[in-house]
Structure formats: structure tokens, C-alpha cells
Amino acid sequence: QLAFCSLRSLILANYILPLKWALYARERMKNNLILALLSSAFLLGCAAKYQSISPDVGVALTIENKGAAVMANIHTDNQCTKLPNGDWLGSIGEMKISSMSEYQKTVYVAPNKSMTLYMEWYDLGAYSNDCVQTATFSPEEGQGYFAEYSWEENQCKLVISSKGINDSSFKPLLNSEVRYGNNHCSH
């Protein structure tokens, strides 16, 4: 009986347990991959990509975020009305799950038309959005615009600046020129 128990222990230790462990690890990896793919599809696939206007007729809007990646959209108003040809700018900032981080992005927007830049930081570990900032303004023809999203002292901030052709640096828009907010859009 002792020999049988020893043989059974060897079989269990050398064949059955490693097989069970491998199957468990494979199932766990498959579930994590499915969760990652579903999250990506939700975040990336729910909005049509923004169609930048030609630089000949559009106004340059450069968006910068040096922190953790945020999702950015352009809407026609602060009520999250989507543009007919797409509104999603993608992620801007440091992406921890990808080496394809993009810290700055320039798009061309319609001049003399009100628009809302919507930026939202997600904490994917908690599966919830943590910080939304919006800026509604009307880009003027002949100006360049710079939007800077930042995270300081546990709160996010969005500042829109402009620069004319003859200006040497960007200057923040006055409160009469931009309306900031933090309303959440349901995508």
C-alpha cells in the first residue's frame, strides 16, 4: 500500500497538478485578455474618429497632456452634441498599456464656429472616469490655439490659449472668450 501511495504522489505531483495549474493559468489569461479587449472596444470603438479640416481653411488646435492618457473629443456644444463626421480625437498623454503614447496632437477646426473640447481621464483599474474638463469657445480665423490638460493637486485642469500671427507666445483666453466646465458625456 505504501508503494501505491508513493506512485500516486509522483503521478499527482509530476503530471496532474502541473496540468491543472497550466489550465488554470491559461483560463485566467484568456479572461484577462477578453476583459482588456472589451475595455478597448468600449473606449476606442464607440466614437467615430474626428475628421480634421484642411489646414488651408481650418484653425490649428494643438492639444497637450504630459500626464496619464486622457480621452479627447470635439463636440458642437457643451451638451455633448456629436459632430456629423466624427468627434473622437483619441488618447493624449502617457499610455501605460501601450508604447504608443502621444503627448501632443494638432487638429484643424472650423473657424468662427462654437465648439467644445472634451477631455476625460479614466482610471481603468477602477473602471470609472475620474476627471472631466470641457472648454467651449469659438476659434477665430488667423489665430492658433493651444489646449493644455494637466493634473495638479488631485484635480484636473484645462487651459485654452491663443496666439495671433504676429504674437510671440500663447496667451490664455479670457473668461469672456471661453466657458470651462466639467459635465460628463455619456458615449
C-alpha positions as CSV (number, residue, x, y, z in Angstrom):
1,Q,0.0,0.0,0.0
2,L,2.9,2.4,0.7
3,A,4.3,1.8,-2.8
4,F,1.0,2.6,-4.3
5,C,0.7,5.9,-2.3
6,S,4.2,6.9,-3.4
7,L,3.5,6.2,-7.0
8,R,0.2,8.1,-6.7
9,S,2.0,11.1,-5.2
10,L,4.6,11.1,-8.0
11,I,1.8,11.0,-10.7
12,L,-0.1,13.7,-8.9
13,A,3.0,15.9,-8.4
14,N,4.5,15.4,-11.9
15,Y,1.5,15.2,-14.2
16,I,-1.8,16.1,-12.8
17,L,-1.0,19.2,-10.7
18,P,1.1,20.9,-13.4
19,L,-1.7,20.2,-16.0
20,K,-4.3,21.7,-13.7
21,W,-2.1,24.7,-13.0
22,A,-1.5,25.3,-16.7
23,L,-5.2,25.0,-17.5
24,Y,-6.0,27.5,-14.7
25,A,-3.3,29.9,-15.8
26,R,-4.5,29.7,-19.4
27,E,-8.1,30.3,-18.4
28,R,-7.1,33.3,-16.2
29,M,-5.0,34.8,-19.1
30,K,-7.9,34.3,-21.5
31,N,-10.3,36.1,-19.1
32,N,-7.9,39.0,-18.7
33,L,-7.4,39.2,-22.5
34,I,-11.2,39.2,-23.0
35,L,-11.6,42.0,-20.4
36,A,-8.8,44.1,-21.9
37,L,-10.3,43.7,-25.4
38,L,-13.8,44.6,-24.3
39,S,-12.5,47.6,-22.4
40,S,-10.5,48.7,-25.5
41,A,-13.5,48.2,-27.8
42,F,-15.7,50.2,-25.4
43,L,-13.2,53.1,-25.1
44,L,-11.9,53.1,-28.7
45,G,-14.8,51.8,-30.8
46,C,-17.7,53.8,-29.6
47,A,-16.9,57.0,-31.3
48,A,-16.1,57.9,-34.9
49,K,-12.6,59.5,-35.4
50,Y,-12.6,63.2,-35.9
51,Q,-12.1,64.3,-39.5
52,S,-9.7,67.2,-39.3
53,I,-10.5,70.2,-41.6
54,S,-7.9,71.2,-44.3
55,P,-5.2,73.4,-42.9
56,D,-6.0,75.9,-45.7
57,V,-9.4,76.7,-44.2
58,G,-9.2,75.4,-40.6
59,V,-7.7,76.8,-37.4
60,A,-4.9,74.9,-35.7
61,L,-5.7,73.5,-32.3
62,T,-2.8,71.8,-30.5
63,I,-3.8,69.7,-27.5
64,E,-1.1,68.7,-25.0
65,N,-1.2,66.4,-22.0
66,K,2.1,65.4,-20.3
67,G,0.4,63.2,-17.7
68,A,-1.6,59.9,-17.8
69,A,-3.6,59.5,-21.0
70,V,-6.9,61.2,-21.4
71,M,-9.6,60.6,-24.0
72,A,-10.4,63.7,-26.1
73,N,-13.4,64.6,-28.2
74,I,-14.7,67.7,-30.0
75,H,-18.4,68.4,-29.8
76,T,-20.5,71.2,-31.3
77,D,-21.6,72.4,-27.8
78,N,-21.2,71.7,-24.1
79,Q,-24.2,69.3,-24.2
80,C,-22.0,66.7,-26.0
81,T,-23.7,67.0,-29.4
82,K,-21.6,64.9,-31.7
83,L,-20.1,66.2,-35.0
84,P,-21.7,64.6,-38.0
85,N,-18.3,63.3,-39.4
86,G,-16.8,62.1,-36.1
87,D,-15.7,63.7,-32.9
88,W,-13.1,61.4,-31.3
89,L,-9.6,62.7,-31.1
90,G,-8.2,59.6,-29.4
91,S,-6.0,59.4,-26.3
92,I,-3.4,62.1,-25.5
93,G,-0.8,61.5,-22.8
94,E,1.1,58.6,-21.4
95,M,-0.4,55.2,-22.0
96,K,0.7,52.6,-19.6
97,I,-0.6,49.6,-21.6
98,S,1.0,50.7,-24.8
99,S,4.2,52.2,-26.0
100,M,2.3,54.4,-28.5
101,S,1.9,57.4,-26.2
102,E,1.1,60.7,-27.9
103,Y,1.6,63.7,-25.7
104,Q,0.6,66.4,-28.2
105,K,-1.8,66.3,-31.1
106,T,-2.8,69.0,-33.6
107,V,-6.1,69.1,-35.4
108,Y,-7.7,71.7,-37.6
109,V,-11.2,73.0,-36.6
110,A,-13.8,75.2,-38.3
111,P,-13.2,78.9,-37.7
112,N,-15.8,81.2,-36.2
113,K,-18.0,78.3,-35.0
114,S,-18.5,77.4,-31.4
115,M,-17.0,74.1,-30.3
116,T,-16.4,72.2,-27.1
117,L,-13.2,70.4,-26.4
118,Y,-14.0,67.5,-24.0
119,M,-11.2,65.7,-22.1
120,E,-11.7,62.8,-19.7
121,W,-9.2,60.9,-17.7
122,Y,-10.1,57.3,-16.9
123,D,-8.8,55.2,-14.1
124,L,-9.0,51.8,-15.9
125,G,-8.0,50.0,-12.7
126,A,-11.2,51.2,-11.0
127,Y,-13.3,51.1,-14.3
128,S,-14.6,54.6,-13.7
129,N,-13.9,58.1,-15.0
130,D,-12.2,60.4,-12.6
131,C,-11.8,63.8,-14.1
132,V,-13.7,65.6,-16.9
133,Q,-12.8,69.0,-18.2
134,T,-14.5,70.9,-21.1
135,A,-13.8,74.2,-22.8
136,T,-16.4,75.8,-25.1
137,F,-15.0,78.6,-27.4
138,S,-15.1,79.9,-31.0
139,P,-11.8,79.6,-32.7
140,E,-11.1,82.7,-34.8
141,E,-9.6,82.7,-38.2
142,G,-5.9,83.8,-38.2
143,Q,-5.3,82.5,-34.6
144,G,-3.6,79.4,-33.4
145,Y,-4.9,77.6,-30.3
146,F,-3.3,75.6,-27.6
147,A,-5.1,73.4,-25.1
148,E,-3.2,72.1,-22.1
149,Y,-4.7,69.4,-19.9
150,S,-3.0,68.8,-16.5
151,W,-3.4,67.1,-13.2
152,E,-2.3,69.0,-10.2
153,E,-3.1,68.5,-6.5
154,N,-5.7,65.9,-7.1
155,Q,-7.7,67.8,-9.7
156,C,-7.5,68.2,-13.4
157,K,-7.4,71.5,-15.3
158,L,-7.8,72.5,-18.9
159,V,-6.5,75.9,-20.2
160,I,-7.1,77.2,-23.7
161,S,-4.6,79.8,-25.0
162,S,-4.4,81.6,-28.4
163,K,-1.7,83.2,-30.5
164,G,-2.1,85.5,-33.4
165,I,0.2,85.5,-36.4
166,N,2.2,88.4,-35.0
167,D,2.2,87.2,-31.4
168,S,5.4,85.6,-30.0
169,S,3.6,83.4,-27.4
170,F,0.3,81.9,-26.5
171,K,-1.9,83.8,-24.0
172,P,-4.8,82.2,-22.0
173,L,-8.2,83.1,-23.3
174,L,-10.2,85.5,-21.1
175,N,-13.3,84.2,-19.3
176,S,-15.4,86.1,-21.8
177,E,-13.8,84.1,-24.6
178,V,-14.1,80.6,-23.2
179,R,-16.5,78.7,-20.9
180,Y,-15.0,75.9,-18.8
181,G,-17.0,73.1,-17.3
182,N,-16.9,69.5,-16.2
183,N,-20.1,67.9,-17.4
184,H,-19.8,64.2,-18.2
185,C,-20.8,63.0,-21.7
186,S,-22.3,59.5,-22.0
187,H,-20.6,58.0,-25.0
